[in-house]
Amino acid sequence: MVTSNLADGTLTVIDAKTRAKVREVAVSGGPEAHHVTILFSSDGQRIYVAETGSNQVAEVELSSGRVLRRLPAGKNGDGLAIAGQ
């Protein structure tokens, strides 16, 4: 499981079975990004984080916690979806 932490720009990774915190992932570095919505890729390898305050979406590699890239999202965007091919 993963939760977004609006107050500090991080994600918390939680073990679903034990409910123990596994780690924190720094995404935005502060509350000004206002990330609220998160979405897993279909293979579970990446997380997409709507950085509403920055008008972008961060693509995060779950295994390393590394931000791979940021995608423009338009003003105040926070809803996320993955479209199939």
Buried (B, 14 or more C-beta within 10 A) or exposed (E): EBEBBBEEBBBBBBEEEEEEEEEEBBBBEEBEBBBBBBBBBEEEEBBBBBBBBBBBBBBBBBEEBEBEEBEEBEEEBBEBEEEEE
